[in-house]
Amino acid sequence: MTLPKTPSFDLTGKRALVAGASSGIGLGCAVALAEGGAHVTLAARSVDKLETAVADMKAAGFSADALAMDVSDVVATQAAVAANGPYDILVNSAGLAIHSPALETTEADFDAVSNLNIKGAYFLTRAVAKGLVEAGKTGSLINISSQMAHVGGPDRAVYCATKHAVEGFTKAMAIEWGPVGIRINTICPTFIRTPLTEPTFSDPEKVKWLREKIKLGRTGEVADMMGAVLYLASDASSLMTGTHMLIDGGWTAD
């Protein structure tokens, strides 16, 4: 009998771009990919934080460098990807949330969240895919979405709209790029404790609400994301495209 063999999670020889990598989920994803053997380019607007993160990763024995990038600046982002790519792996963790009741949403807030979460994500994904197509390479593109791409939430109409949109363009791009071997998926986390979400976690009433909604009874940590991103980036997920991974502790099981 010939036993089946588990596909490799090894990313040795791969180049990965992680946007929004200066802290939180993005940094966790960058470390996970580096642990898998990839050379990781950490990108974000905050250059000082990026350089600190890269220095720490190099000290830990990982291969990494930094790239200043504002994903909402489409022209500059496309130029940076074209100049530094092609990248075998993309993780787009850059995002913005401005919460308010729908009746109080301002046009400025709507535009700010949409420009980063939809427009920025779309054109960053497009730029990396374009580089792969021109180089004749396959790849794995991963957008960090949200459980709110599959449900609604109070004070989150704009945020939910943008994350639903990410799921939509992910499916369409998967259909277009599947024939050339470019996979694209999303990861949809619940509330993950990071510096950006600390205001939520410092409110006892909000924490109570979260724990009631999350069936496992706990909120998320950055480490909860790391195995998922390694899986989607690697050959272990070679038949996955146009879909999502929910890391929500059962929030959407209702």
N, C-alpha and C positions, 0 to 999 in steps of 0.2 A: 504494500500500500504506500502510495506517495502522499504524505501529509501536506495539507495546505500551509502556506507560509504567510505570516503577518506582513503586510506592506510596511515599508520603512517610514519612520518618523524623522529620519536623518535629513538635515538641510545643508549638509556640507557642500560648499561650492555655490550656494544660492546667495543672491543679493536681495535684501529686503528693505523696503522703505516704510517707515512707520510715522505717520503724521499725527501730531498731537502727542508727541512722545516725551515731553519734558517732565511729566508727572503722571500719577494715577494709572488709569487703565492703559494708556498708551505706553508708558514706561514699562509696565508689567508685560505687555505684549512684546516689546522690544527685547526684554530680557529672555522671555520664553523662546523667541526665535533664535537669539544668540546662543542659548543653551542647546538648541537643536543643531547648531553648527553654522548658521547663516552669518554672513557679514551684514550688519544692520546699520542703516542710515537713519538716525533719529532726526525728525524734522518738527519744528514748531516756531512760533513767533518769539518766544523767550530764549534768546541765545545764551544768556548766562546759565539758566537752568539746564539747557541742552548740554553745554560744555561740561557742567558738573556731572550730569548723568553719564556722558560718554567717558569721562575720566574714571568714574566709579566702575563702569562696565569693563574698561580696559584693565583696571587694577584687579578685577575678578577673573581676568584671562579671556575675555570676550573680544570679538572683532567688531568695532563700531566706529562711526564717525557722525558728525553733526552737519545739518543743513538748515539754514534759516529759511522758513517758509510760512507764508500767510495764505492758507488754503482759499480764503475768500478773495484773494487777488488772483484771478484766473490767468491772466496773461503772464504774470511772474511765475506762477506755479507751473504752467505748461513749459515755460522756458527752462526752469530749474530741472524738471524731470527729463526734458530732452537733452540737456547738457550733461546730466549725471547718470542717466539710465543706460541701458534698460534694467529694470528691476524685475526679478522673478516673482517677487512677493510684494503685495501692498497690504498694509493695514491702515485704514483711515479711522483714526480715533479722535480727530479734531471735531469739536461740536460745541453747541451753545444752547443753553436753556434759559429763557426768561419767562417765568411763570406769572400768570395773572388770570382773573376771571375773563371769559371770552368777551363780555360786554365792556371790559376795560382795556382790551388790547389796543395798543397804539400802532400806527402804521410803521413807525420807526422800529419798534420791537419786532414786528412781523418781518420786516425786511432784514433786520440783523440776523435773526434766527434762520430765516430761509436762505439768505445768501451764503451762510456757512454750511448749514446742515444739508441743504439740497444742492444749490448751485455749486458750491465749493466741492462737495463730495462727488458730484457728477463729473465735473471737469478734471478733478484729480484722478478719478478712476479712468476716465477716457484717456488722459495723458499717459498713464502707465501702460494701458492696453495698447495704445498707439505705438509706443516704444517696443513692446513685445512683438506686435505684428510686423513692424518694419525690420526687426532683427530675426524674424522667423522662429521665435521662441514661444513655448507654452508658459503658463504662469498661473498663480492663484491670487486673486484679489479679494480682500475681505473688508467690508465696511462694518464698523461698530454701530449698530442700530440700537434698538431698545425694545423691551417688552411693550412699551407704549406704541410700538409699531403694529401691535396686534390687539390692543384694547384702548379704552379711553381713560382719562383721569381728570380729576378736578384741577382747574387752573392750568391745564396743559393742552389747550386746543391747538395752539400754534406748534408746540413741540411734537404732539402726536401727528399733526398733519405732515410735518417734515419727515418724520421717521417712517410713516406709511409711504411717503413718496420714495424714500430710499429703497424700501422693499420692492416697489414697483419698477424702478429703473434697474435694480439688480436682476430681476426676472427677465426683463427685455434684453439687457446686455448679455445675459447667460445664453439666450437663444441665438443672438447674433454671433457671439465669439466662441461658442461651443465647438463649431466645426474646425477652428484653428487651435483648439486645445487650451484656450484660456478659460479658467473657471472663475466664477464670482459668486460669493455667498455673503451672508450677514451673520453677525453674532448679536443676540438680543438680550442684554443683561437686565436684571432687576436693579434695585438701588444698591450700588457698590460704594463702599466707604472710601472716599478720596478727599483730598483737600477741597475740591470744588463742591462736594456734596455735604461737607461738614455742617453747614447751616441747617440742613434737614435733619441730620443725625443729632444735632444739639437741641432739638425740639422734642420733648418727651411725648407730646401728643402725636406728632408725626411718626415717631419711632413706633408707638403703639399701633398706629394704623398700618404701618409697613408689616409689622410682625403678624397682624391679623390677616393680612392679604397673602403673605408668603407662607405656604403650607409647611415648609420645613422649619418655620419658627425662628429663622435668623436672617439677617440682611447679608449682603454679599461683601466679599473681600476681593482685592485685586487678584489674588492667587486663584480665585475661582474662574477667572477668565483665561488663565495662561495655558492650561491644557487644551482648551477649545481652539485657541489660535494656532497652536502648534499642530493640532490635528488637521485643521482646514488648510494650513500652509503646506502640508506634507503630502506624500503619495498615499498616505493612509486614507485620505479622503478623495481619491482620484475619480470616483464616480459621483461626487457631489458638486452640483452647480445649480444656481438659480433658486436656492433655498436658504433657510435660516436655522440657526441653533439658538434655542431659547435657554438661557441660563437664569431662570427666574424663580427657582425654589418652589415651583408649582403655582405661581401667581395666576397664570393664564389657564390653569386646569379647570377652573369653574366653567 
